[in-house]
């Protein structure tokens, strides 16, 4: 439907535009063309010369007379890409193709060209080691005294052409940044018991220009001593800027990778900090090294800003490597998002890992290709599509990661001109891979003129010597009218007034003009221009949006808004651009909605946000946020790359020891890590629209049981079970015995009763004493159960 509406608008633009010249026609829309044929369109109206090219041909305009310039590009320098960096041909190494092109742009008519980049093998490397020599770095200085030899050995595994340089910094030698009392001038460590002697405070000192003689690096480091400043932050950004812009003294080569290693254990001073010491002049971005190779403007200018620092580093193709202690890693990692071409690595407290750190950072830098634009003209729109190693086009990206040395990546760049500059204007811009010396120079020529204007003739006989003939039509001098300037103003032929009516019964010239020389002369209006064969059109009676005619994105032609390229709708308030709808993951509206008029309309239940990126109740909410938890907290996962993580993961992350799960407004998320541990976090949205992730500080990992503990537990359980069974058996036996004994006692009691109360029974009387004894014994035996 949108395509049909756009097509309908284009047709209206071309057929009913108010163009009175070839140049005006070309500006209406890139699909419009002009017929410069002399005998074309005389019968009705001048506007009929502006139409689609195919329509003009159907109406009798020969192809050679049709003005319809198109945008295009042409190669001016296109040397093939190189495959190796060092050797006799290192000065001719080509890593970008092409090297120079020319663009011819018609406003609204896009053109595209392709750029290829190939990081070559064995490319020369210049590495400048910039070290913090404040007192807290004393143990680090001791560690790197033989760094040059070891580092050169490792780097020569990566390149056969390696040079090394050295510089140091502390801070500005003014209060409150340093100790300025007279007793501290020669020895700022005076009175400091732990380390009583050190050199005077200095801003930046260049000690060794880039050289392939690594022994000289070791010698210079051996000579160095630490100094002392007053506050915790250091003046390292002053040193970085001087190392970047003092190219001749540092010795940067054009045909080499430039690596600047910045080693420190504290935070840097930033722009405006200098005002604390009375330094109100901003940094000028220039080199200020004196004859002693010391920074001479340290006490005259403020610290440089991040913007100035990034500009100078990019201008001189320098990759900055922050080698910082773990405690300040997050701060410097955030700085990498603001300074292009920078990376950050964690430095051990005594710098023992510095060599591996540099090698890792170098490999990380070499695995990325990112395009930067210099001197971008404001009236040009650039759109990028990257094609990396997998061959899949990535719309909107101009960066490839995980690139192997020798691989070729390509970028398709679409250019669109939004307007026409003054005649004769030529503009240019430059495309450079970040950190590369190679560049693509792009010159731009605007195609806003018609070739037929070169044959313009004033006082032409074709115009009855009363006008200028140009592009098939006459522009009459004041006081003359008609297609060939054949009439003078004031001449009225009442018999031909019908030629000034659009239809029988209609007003002459639509009531908005006068009929003269069989043509309508339209009245002037304070609201705008009235025009047309019958004065039926104007440029002010069109739909408005918020009081603005055609929303400011179109032109009013004969009561209809003719929208500029990229806009549609009755009042041109609907943008066809989708860039504002692309979420951080590269999808339109995060895959949860559609882009309508440049804004996302979320269709997934529960989704909201500018790009429908917020959706706590969506099935993929946990999976999406999991990647941010992994890269932000543990620097792992698919988004572990510093800049990718910063770009795609902007939510606030709160770490806690114990996770609360009783909040009904949060989504509970659980996943298993690579180490088979369980990581838990919750996802919620605040009322202000901010996403908040609350995660455990560390994943929950099951602890393996102790073998001896398990053995003792098993043996103890068996013994306990035996004891319990014995106790139960004893209890049962005891109960049984007691019942039997009670039964026996009952039987005995009955036996006594029978002897004492039985009337049948009578005791015998023995006649002899022995008989009595025998008788009693018999009774006892009977009572005892003996029969």
Secondary structure, DSSP 4 states (H G I P E B T S, - for coil): -HHHHHHHHHHHHHHH----SHHHHHHH-TTEEEE--TTSS-SS-GGGGEEEHHHHHHTT--GGGEE----EEEEEE-PPPPSB-SSTTGGG---EE-SEEEEEEBTTB-EEEEEEEEPPBT--EEEEEEEE-BGGGHHHHHHGGGHHHHHHHHHTTT-S-EEEEEEEE---SSTTTS--SGGGSS-TTTT-TT----PPP-SEEEEEEEES-HHHHHHHHHH---B--SSSSB-HHHHHHHHHH-HHHHT--TTSEEEEEEEESSPBP-TTGGGGGT--SPP-----B-TTSBBTTTTTSPPPPHHHHHHHHHHTTEEEEEEE-GGGHHHHHHHHTTSTTEEEEEPPTT-TTHHHHHHHHHHHHHT-EEEEEES--TTEEEEEEEE-TT--EEET--EE-SPPTT-EEEEEEEEEE-S--STT-EEEEEEEETT-S--EEEEEEE--S-GGGGG-BTT-GGGTTSEEEETTEEEEPTTEESTTS-EETT---GGGGGGGBSSTTSPBGGGSEEEETTEEEEPPBTTB-EESTTS-EESS-S-EETTEEGGGSEEEETTEEEEPTTEESTTS-EE---GGGB-TTSSBGGGSEEEETTEEEE-STT-BSTTS-B-TTSTTHHHHHHHHHHHHHHS-STT-SHHHHHHH--SEEEEESS-----TTSEEEEEE-TTS-EEEEEEEE-TTS-EEEEEESS-B-PPPPPHHHHHHHHHHHHHHHHHHHHHHHHHHHHHHHHHHHHHHHHHHHHHHHHHHH-SS------SSHHHHHHHHHHHHHHHTT--
